[in-house]
């Protein structure tokens, strides 16, 4: 008997999330239903697919073999079904996308909105992505990150780069003035990224493209770059925004450049996906929209 396709899909999600309960949440099933599907699949194949313990699940050698083929199988099947659709130019279904909060810029959202308007049956689910490994563990179709993946099951492509500059809100400048030299930056309220070890220095590039370091401190730290951006606009201190965003904010009198001769090193933006995922036309359409958005941000 040929195994049910939904059982293979369930097995794939269990392996990618590392647990029955997490897979159940993604598939919107009970944990017992997920367990029954896995048992049925193992019974039909006559092999044990998962090593089970009280703390974790991991694929057996046979399970790993099925896993590597299942990803390609399901992506290929989705592509075939899209190709034989009576409306081949119409995209439908859900695409799960992971982004760092700082990437949720106006340009990215406008590009995605254009795609959704042109494809009314397409639905996006966007999650905040903090670690490249979450592309697999959270069963995402695409993940955007500046960090290369550690998992060899993920494919990585550079789709752009983002440069960053210092800035402050007019309200902050009115109260505190502007630093005239890099050394004076240490006397200002700087909005730093919350990390371990703490961010106590900013490394910038001068006009000779040489790295210079300056000590910084301030009243607010956060591991959410979008929150830090909102804090800059609110006048809490000197912060960091993308060059493109700063150009628009300066034009609308919302931000003022700080030490404009200095800039941070550009950061590559990578898109991550499992092998075969771009064969899906709806996933490829979202990929193309993100690539186009990064052209505006660069």
SVG drawing of the C-alpha trace seen along z (x, -y; Angstrom):
<svg xmlns="http://www.w3.org/2000/svg" viewBox="-9 -73 51 77">
<polyline fill="none" stroke="black" stroke-width="0.4" points="0.0,0.0 1.3,-3.4 1.6,-5.7 -0.7,-8.6 0.8,-11.9 -0.4,-13.7 1.5,-11.1 4.7,-11.8 4.1,-15.6 3.4,-15.1 6.7,-13.1 8.6,-16.0 7.1,-18.6 7.9,-16.4 11.5,-16.1 11.9,-19.8 10.3,-20.9 11.8,-18.2 8.6,-17.2 5.1,-15.9 3.6,-18.9 5.3,-21.5 4.3,-19.7 0.7,-19.5 0.6,-23.3 1.8,-23.9 -0.5,-21.3 -3.4,-22.4 -3.9,-18.8 -3.9,-17.1 -0.6,-15.6 -2.3,-12.2 -3.4,-12.6 0.2,-13.5 1.5,-10.4 -1.1,-8.2 0.0,-9.4 3.7,-8.6 2.8,-5.1 0.7,-4.4 3.5,-5.5 6.0,-3.3 3.6,-0.4 3.1,-0.8 6.9,-1.1 7.8,1.7 10.6,-0.4 11.1,-2.7 11.5,-6.2 12.0,-8.1 14.2,-7.6 11.9,-8.4 13.0,-9.5 11.3,-11.4 13.1,-14.6 13.5,-14.6 12.7,-12.9 15.3,-12.3 15.1,-10.4 16.6,-7.0 18.9,-6.2 15.8,-5.1 14.0,-8.2 16.8,-10.4 16.7,-8.8 13.0,-9.4 13.4,-13.0 15.9,-14.0 13.7,-12.6 10.4,-13.9 11.3,-17.5 12.0,-17.3 8.9,-15.1 6.5,-17.5 8.0,-20.6 7.9,-18.8 4.3,-17.7 3.3,-21.3 5.0,-22.5 3.2,-19.9 -0.2,-20.9 0.5,-24.5 1.5,-23.7 -1.8,-21.8 -4.0,-24.4 -6.7,-25.8 -5.4,-29.2 -1.6,-28.9 -0.9,-32.6 -3.0,-32.6 -1.2,-31.9 -3.1,-30.5 -2.3,-29.2 -0.1,-30.1 3.6,-31.1 5.3,-31.2 8.0,-33.9 10.5,-34.6 12.1,-38.1 14.1,-40.0 12.0,-42.7 14.3,-45.3 13.6,-44.1 9.9,-44.9 10.5,-48.2 8.1,-50.3 9.8,-49.1 9.5,-45.4 5.9,-45.7 4.9,-47.8 6.5,-45.2 4.7,-42.3 1.4,-44.3 1.7,-44.8 2.1,-41.0 -0.9,-40.3 -3.1,-42.8 -2.2,-41.1 -2.7,-37.7 -5.8,-37.8 -5.8,-34.1 -2.2,-34.2 -1.8,-34.5 1.3,-35.4 2.2,-34.4 5.1,-36.5 7.0,-35.5 9.9,-37.3 13.0,-35.3 15.9,-35.4 17.9,-32.4 18.5,-30.8 17.8,-27.4 14.2,-28.5 13.6,-28.3 13.5,-24.5 12.3,-24.3 9.3,-26.5 8.6,-25.0 9.1,-28.3 9.1,-28.5 11.6,-31.4 13.8,-33.1 15.6,-36.4 18.7,-36.9 22.1,-38.4 23.5,-35.2 24.7,-32.2 22.9,-29.0 24.6,-26.3 22.2,-23.6 23.4,-22.1 19.8,-21.3 19.3,-25.0 20.2,-26.8 21.5,-30.4 21.4,-33.1 22.5,-36.7 19.7,-39.0 21.1,-42.4 23.0,-44.3 22.1,-47.1 24.3,-50.0 23.7,-51.9 24.3,-55.4 23.9,-57.3 21.0,-59.7 18.8,-61.4 15.4,-63.0 15.0,-66.8 13.7,-66.7 16.9,-65.0 19.1,-67.4 17.2,-70.4 17.8,-69.2 21.4,-67.8 22.9,-69.2 25.0,-67.2 28.4,-65.6 30.9,-67.4 33.6,-64.7 33.5,-60.9 35.0,-61.3 32.1,-63.5 29.7,-60.6 30.7,-59.1 29.1,-62.0 25.7,-61.4 22.8,-59.1 23.3,-56.2 20.7,-53.5 22.6,-50.2 21.7,-46.6 21.2,-44.3 23.6,-41.5 26.0,-39.2 28.6,-40.5 27.1,-44.0 27.5,-46.4 29.9,-49.1 31.6,-50.2 30.4,-51.1 32.8,-50.3 32.4,-52.6 34.1,-53.3 35.7,-56.7 36.2,-58.5 39.3,-56.4 37.3,-53.2 39.2,-52.5 37.5,-51.0 37.4,-53.3 35.9,-52.4 34.1,-54.7 32.8,-53.9 29.0,-54.3 26.4,-54.1 22.8,-55.2 19.5,-54.9 18.0,-52.1 19.1,-48.8 17.0,-46.3 17.5,-43.1 14.7,-44.3 16.1,-46.6 12.6,-47.9 12.1,-49.0 15.5,-50.8 14.4,-52.5 11.1,-53.7 13.2,-55.0 15.3,-57.1 12.2,-58.7 10.9,-59.3 14.0,-61.3 15.4,-58.9 18.9,-59.1 21.3,-58.7 20.7,-55.5 21.3,-53.5 19.0,-53.4 19.5,-52.1 20.9,-54.6 17.7,-54.4 15.4,-54.9 17.5,-57.8 17.3,-59.6 13.5,-59.5 13.4,-60.5 15.6,-63.4 13.5,-64.6 10.4,-64.5 12.2,-66.3 11.8,-63.2 15.5,-62.5 18.8,-64.4 22.1,-62.7 24.8,-62.4 28.4,-62.4 27.5,-61.8 31.1,-61.1 31.0,-57.9 29.0,-54.7 28.7,-51.2 29.9,-48.3 27.3,-47.0 25.5,-43.8 24.6,-41.1 21.0,-40.0 20.5,-36.3 17.4,-34.4 17.3,-30.8 15.1,-27.9 15.0,-24.2 16.0,-22.4 13.3,-22.4 11.1,-25.2 11.7,-27.6 10.0,-25.2 6.8,-26.4 5.6,-29.4 4.0,-31.1 7.2,-30.8 9.2,-32.0 6.9,-35.0 7.5,-36.0 11.2,-35.5 11.2,-37.8 9.2,-40.4 11.7,-40.4 14.6,-40.7 13.0,-43.7 12.4,-45.3 16.1,-44.9 17.0,-46.8 15.2,-49.9 16.8,-49.5 20.4,-49.2"/>
</svg>
